[in-house]
Amino acid sequence: RISIFHYPWADVGPEATALALGVFVAARGEYVPAVLGGTNIGRDADTIAAMAGSMAGALHGSNAVPEQWRRRINVVRGHCIRSTADTDLAELARDLHAALLAKADGV
């Protein structure tokens, strides 16, 4: 049931976190430079870019993501997990936010 019984890359997490924070700071919190910097820094570039971009997105909101990029990443393709195919991430985020607000209001 478990495909990997141990995590063979235990050193990657701390390194990627430190590099993502460094890229985020170097990009001055701006989304596009943070993502591109994370992509181009090497090592675990997809993770570093995702973390740096997530921090910049949290700082500036979803409008920080260029529209051209948003159109390409908004709907999940479902290549790895087929049941996620056609999930609209913006819609999911709105639904989760509404559920959180409803829970906070005691609904």
Contacts in CASP RR format, 6 or more apart in sequence:
PFRMAT RR
TARGET T0000
AUTHOR 0000-0000-0000
METHOD contacts of the structure
MODEL  1
RISIFHYPWADVGPEATALALGVFVAARGEYVPAVLGGTNIGRDADTIAA
MAGSMAGALHGSNAVPEQWRRRINVVRGHCIRSTADTDLAELARDLHAAL
LAKADGV
12 43 0 8 1.000
12 44 0 8 1.000
12 47 0 8 1.000
13 44 0 8 1.000
13 47 0 8 1.000
15 43 0 8 1.000
15 44 0 8 1.000
16 43 0 8 1.000
16 44 0 8 1.000
16 47 0 8 1.000
16 48 0 8 1.000
16 51 0 8 1.000
17 51 0 8 1.000
19 38 0 8 1.000
19 41 0 8 1.000
19 43 0 8 1.000
19 44 0 8 1.000
19 48 0 8 1.000
20 38 0 8 1.000
20 47 0 8 1.000
20 48 0 8 1.000
20 51 0 8 1.000
20 52 0 8 1.000
20 55 0 8 1.000
21 52 0 8 1.000
21 55 0 8 1.000
22 52 0 8 1.000
23 34 0 8 1.000
23 37 0 8 1.000
23 38 0 8 1.000
23 41 0 8 1.000
23 48 0 8 1.000
23 49 0 8 1.000
23 52 0 8 1.000
24 34 0 8 1.000
24 51 0 8 1.000
24 52 0 8 1.000
24 53 0 8 1.000
24 55 0 8 1.000
24 56 0 8 1.000
26 33 0 8 1.000
26 37 0 8 1.000
27 33 0 8 1.000
27 34 0 8 1.000
27 37 0 8 1.000
27 52 0 8 1.000
27 56 0 8 1.000
29 55 0 8 1.000
29 56 0 8 1.000
29 59 0 8 1.000
29 60 0 8 1.000
30 56 0 8 1.000
30 60 0 8 1.000
30 64 0 8 1.000
31 53 0 8 1.000
31 56 0 8 1.000
31 57 0 8 1.000
31 60 0 8 1.000
31 64 0 8 1.000
31 65 0 8 1.000
31 66 0 8 1.000
32 64 0 8 1.000
32 66 0 8 1.000
34 49 0 8 1.000
34 52 0 8 1.000
34 53 0 8 1.000
34 55 0 8 1.000
34 56 0 8 1.000
35 49 0 8 1.000
35 52 0 8 1.000
35 53 0 8 1.000
35 56 0 8 1.000
36 49 0 8 1.000
37 49 0 8 1.000
37 52 0 8 1.000
38 45 0 8 1.000
38 48 0 8 1.000
38 49 0 8 1.000
38 52 0 8 1.000
39 45 0 8 1.000
39 46 0 8 1.000
39 48 0 8 1.000
39 49 0 8 1.000
41 48 0 8 1.000
42 48 0 8 1.000
56 64 0 8 1.000
57 64 0 8 1.000
57 65 0 8 1.000
62 70 0 8 1.000
62 90 0 8 1.000
62 93 0 8 1.000
65 73 0 8 1.000
70 90 0 8 1.000
73 89 0 8 1.000
74 88 0 8 1.000
74 89 0 8 1.000
74 90 0 8 1.000
75 86 0 8 1.000
75 87 0 8 1.000
75 88 0 8 1.000
75 89 0 8 1.000
76 84 0 8 1.000
76 85 0 8 1.000
76 86 0 8 1.000
76 87 0 8 1.000
76 88 0 8 1.000
76 89 0 8 1.000
77 85 0 8 1.000
78 84 0 8 1.000
78 85 0 8 1.000
78 86 0 8 1.000
78 87 0 8 1.000
END
